[in-house]
Amino acid sequence: MKIFILQVAMVISSIGMVQAQDYQEIHKSLTVVDGHNDVIITSILKGKDISVRLETNHTDIPRLIEGGVDVQVFAVWSDDNKWKTEAFKHANDQIDALEKVLAKNPDKIKLAKSSAEIDQITMQGKIAAVIGIEGGNMIESSIANLETLYNRGARYLTLTWNYDLPWATCAAEESKTKSTEGKGLTDLGKDIIRKMNALGMMVDLSHGGEKTFYDVIATSTKPILVSHSNAYRLTPHYRNLKDDQLAALKKNGGVVGVNFYSGFLDKNYEKRIKQLYKKQFGKDGDFTLSASSQYHKLSDEFRHQADAPLSELLKHIDYLVKKVGVDHVAVGSDYDGIESTPQGLEDVSKLPLLTKSLLKRGYSQDDVAKIMGLNFLRILKENEN
C-alpha cells in the first residue's frame, strides 16, 4: 500500500512539474509586451543603475529578462504642477537618460521606433525599448514639439495626466462635475490628434476624460490605445473605462492594457489598508493620513495583505475580454508608477505567473499570446504609415 501511495505521489508530482515547465516554456515562446512602465522617473533619473538587479522598486534589466519581457514601453512623465514650464525639456532629459542606459547595455536592450525594428531586435534576443510620453503637458501645446518627441522614438502620447491642458481635459478633473461644458478636445487638440495619426503615433487615452475620449474617437482615423486602465464596472474609479467606452473602443479597433495597481483592480483596497493600519498602530496611528501614506507605513506582511489578490486582476481581464473581445486586451502594468501590485506580481520578473494564471483560467495559448503582446503590436503596426 505504501508503495502504491508513493507511486501516486510521484505521478502527481511529475504532472505538476510538467505543468510548471509547460507554462514557463509557453511564456518564453510568447512575444511579451508591457505597454507602460515608469522606471525612468522612479529609478533611472534618481541615479539607480538598472543594468544590475535592484532591491527596490519593480524594474531593472535582469528582472525584465527573468520576466521574459520582449518589448518594454518606458513612460516619460512629468507632474504638471511641478513642470509648469520646461516640461518639454524634462521629457527630452528623460529620453537622454534612457538612451544612456541603452548605450551601456547594447547586448541586452535597444531602442525600437517601429514594429519592424521590434521584430529585428527581439529576433536578436534583446529587449526592444519603446518610448511612451505620459502627459501632453510635455509638448507645451506645440505640434512641433510633438514631432520632435516622435522623431526621438515616442510611439504614443498619453494625452493628459491628472490635470487639464489648454487643449484636452483629463478624467480626474472631468469626473468632478456632470456638466460637459469646457470639456474634451479644443480645435488645437483635434489638430494634435490628426498630426499623431499622420505621424503614426498612437493616441493613448488612459487618464483622459470621458468627453476627451469620445472627441478622440470621433477625430482619430486610427485605432486608439488605452495603455493602463481597467473596467469601471468592477472598480468604479475615474481611471477605468465604462461599458459605453469599451463598446466604442471595440468599434474603433483599439486596445486596452490592464493596469496592475491594486486601487484600480479592487474597490476594497483602501478600506483594507485602513483596517490593517488600525490593526498595526491602534490608537497611536495618524488617521488623517491618506490611504497611500498609511500603506507605506504598514509592515511588509500587512502591505502584502492589503495588495489586491491576483484573482482581481484576472476578473478584470475576463470582463474586458467579454466586453471587447480577446483581440482588444493587452498588458500595461504601470510598474514603478504604482505603490501596490497584485499578490504574486510584485515586479516585472513575476510576469510568467500571469501567463500561468491565464492558461489555468482556460484561455488558449493563442489567446494568451494576444493578451501578453500581440494585440499591442497589432495596434502599433496599424498606426504606422
N, C-alpha and C positions, 0 to 999 in steps of 0.2 A: 504493500500500500504506500509506504514511504517513497519507494522508487517511482511509483506512478505519479504521486503528488509532485515529486521533484521534476519528473519529465514534463508534466503540465506547466509547472512554473517556468521551466526553461523555454518551453514553446511560447508562453505568454511574453516572457522577457524578450525573446528573439523577435516576436511580432512588433513589440514596442520599439526595439532598436531599428527594425526595418522602416517603420513608420517615421521615426525621427530622421533616419537617413534620407527617406524619400522626400520629406518636406524641405530638408536642407539642400538636397540636390535640385529640387524643383526651384527653390528660391535662387540658387546660383544660376539656373538656366534663364531666369527672367531678366528683362531689362527693367531694373528698379529705378524709379524716378521719384524724388521727393521735391515737390513743387514749391516749398517755402521753408527757409531756414535762416535764422537771424545771427549766425555765428560771427559775422563781420563785426556787428556792433557790440556783441557781448564778450568776444574773445580777441579777435584779430586787432581791433582798434585799441584795445587795452594792453597790447604788447604780448599777449599769450601766443606761444608757438604751437599752432595746431598741427604742425608736422609730427609732433610726438603725442603720445596718449596723455590726456589731461585728467586730473582727478576732479575737475569741476565742470559745470555746465553739461551740455548734451552732445557736443560735436567736436571731432578732430579727425584728421585723415586716417589714422589707424582704426578708429571706430567706424568711419564710413566704409572702409574696406571690409571690416569684420561684419558690418551690417549688409554687405552686398549691394551697396548703393552705386549704381552706374552713372546716374545723372543727378547732380545736386544743384538746385536753384539757390543761389546766395542772394538774400534780400539786402538791398541798400536802403537804409531807413534813417529818417531824422524826425525828431519830435518837432511838430510845427511851432509850438510855443518857444522852444529853445532856439530854433533856427528860423527866426522870422526874417533874417537876412542871411545871405551867403549859403542858403540851402543847396544851391546848385554846386557850389564849391565843395560843400560837405559830401555830396554824392560822389563827386569825382575823387575826393580824398579816399573814400571807401573803396572805390574801384581800384585806385592806385595800391591800396593796402592788400586787396585781394590778389592783384597781379604780382605783388612781391611774394606772396605765398605760392602762387603757381610757378613762378620762376625758380623758387627754392626746391620745388618738388616735381620737376618735369617728367620724371619716370612714373609718377602716380596720378597726376591730375593736370588737366589742360582746359583752357577756355574754349567753349564752343559757341559759335554765333549762328549756327543753322542746324537743322535736323541732319543734313548730310555730314556736317562736322561731328555731330554727336555720334553718328554711326562709325565714322573713321576712328574717333578717339576710343570708343568703347570696344571696338574690334581689336585695338592695341592693348586691351586690358587695363586701360586707365579710366579714371573718373572724369566725366565731362562736366565742367563747371559752367553753369548758365547764370546770367545776371538778371534779377528782377528788381525793379525800382518800386519800393513800397511807400507811396505818397507823392501825389502830384505837386506838392509844395516845392519839390526839388527841381522842377523845371521852371519855377518862378514865372508862371504864366507865359512862357516863351516857347513857341514851336521850334525855334532854332535850338534851344537848349534840349528839347525833347529829341531832336535829330542827332545832336551831339552824343547824348547818352545811348541812343540806339547804335550809333557807329562804334561806340566803345564796347558794345556787346549786350546791352539791355534788351531783353526779348519780351518783357511785359512791363506795364506800368499799372500798379495798383492806384487807381485814380485819386483816392483820398486816404488819409489815415483817420484819426478821430476828431478832426476839426474841419469845418467848411473851408473851401477855397473860393477865390473870386469867380471861378468858372464851374464848380461842382460842389454838391453838398454830400455830407457823409451820414452814415447810419446813426452814429452817436448823437448827432445834432437833429437829424430829421425825426428821430424817434421821440423827441421831447414834445412834439405837437402834432395834431392830426391835420392841420392845415397844410396844403401843398404850395401855398404862396411863397415864392422865393426859393423853392426847392428845385433840385435837378440840375441839368446842364444849361449853361448860358450859350449864346452863339459861339463864343470862343471855345467853350467846352466841346461843342459839336464839331468845330473845326479841328480840335485836337484829336478827337476820335477818328475823323476822316484821315488825318495825317498818319495816325497809327496804322490804320487799315492800309494806307498807301505804302508805308514803310515795311509792313509785315510784322508789326509789333502787337502782341496780344494785349487786349484790354482786360484788366483784372478788376472785378467788382467786389472782392472782399473789402469790407469797410465802407462800401458805397451805400448811400441811402436808397430807399425804395424808388423814389422819383428819379434819382440818378440812374438806377438800374434800368428802369423802363425807358428812359430817354436814350440810354446807350443801346438798348435792344432795338429801338426804332431807328437809330442812326447808323449803327455798325453794319457793314456788309460782310463781316467775318464772324466766325463763332467766337463767343466770349469765354473768358476764364473766370472762375471764382476760386482763387487759389487755395484759400484756407478758411473754410466756413462749413457749417453743418446744417442740420434740419431744425428749423424753428418749431415745428410741431412737437418734437421730442424735448427740446430745450429752448424755451421762448426767450431768447436773447437777441438783441438787435443785430448781432454779428452773424446770425444764422439766417438761412433762406426760408421764406414762407412757401406754402404749397403753390400759390399762383406764380411766384418767381421761378420755382422749379419747373413748372409747366412751360413757362416762357423760355427758360434755359434749354429745355429739351427741344423745343421747336426751333430755336436758334442753332442747335447743334453743338452747344457749348459743353463745358466740363466743370464740375465742382470737385475741389480737393478737400478731403476730410481733414479737419483740424484736430490735433491731439489734446488740446487744452481741456482739462477736466471741467472748467467752468462753462465751456461751450458744449460739453457732452452730457453733463449730469446736472439736472436742475437742483439737486440736493447737495451739491458740492459745498457751497458757502455755509449752509446750515450745519453740515458735518464738521467743517472747520471750527465753527463757533462752539459746537458741543465738545469737541476734542480740546480746544483751547481752555474752556472752562474746566474740563476734567483735569488738565495738566496744571493749571495755575490757580484754580479755585478763586477765593476772594482777592488774591494778590494780582490777578490779571487786570490788564488795562483794556476794558471792553469798549473804549472809544476808538480803538484801532480798527482799521479796515480788515475785512476777511483776509486780504492778501498779506497784510502785515502780521496778522495773527498766524497765518500759515507758516511764515518764515520763522516764527518763534517756537513752533512746535518741535518736539523731538523727532528724530528720523522715523521712529516707529509710528508716531501719530501722523506725521506727514504722509506716510505710506497708506495709512488707514483713510486719510482724507482724500487721497487720489481716487479718481473715478475707476471703477472696475473695468477691465478690458471689455467686458460684455457690453458696456455702454457705447463704446466706440463701434463695436460690431452692430449694435442696434441701429446706429446712425447710418452705417454703410448699407445695411439691409433696407432701411427706409428710403434712402436716396436711390438705391437700385430699383426699388419698387416704383418710385415716382418718376424717375427719368430714364431708367434702363441702365444696364451694366456698361454700355458704351460711353456713359457720360459721368462716371465717377472715378476719381483719382485720389492721390495722397498729397496733402500739403501740411506736413506735420506741425510746422511752426516751432520746431525745436529751437532752443536758445532764445525764443521770444515769449516763452510761457514759463510759469512757475511750477506747474503741476502737470504731469503726464499720466496717461492711464497706467494702472498697475501692470508691470511686465514690459512696458515700452519706455523705460526710463531714459534711454538715449538712443542714438542712431544705430548702435551695434545690435539693438534688440529687434530690428525690423523683420528678421526671419520669423519671429513669433507671429507677426501679423499674417504672413503667408500661411503659416501652420494653422492659425485660427480660422482663416477664410476657407481653407481646404476642409478642415474639420466641420465647418458650418454647412458644407455641401456645395460650395462654389466649385465649378470645374476649373481645371488647370488653365484653360483658355481665358475664362472669366477673371481669374486671379491675375493673369498676365496683363489683362486690360486695366484693372484697377491699380495694380502696382506700377504701371509705367506706360503702357501702350496708348492709353487714352490721352494722356498729357502730350505724348509725342505726336499723336494724330492731330490734335488741335494746333500745336506749334507748326506743323507742316501745312495745315490748311490756312494758317495766317500768313505764311511765307509767300513771296511773289516770285 
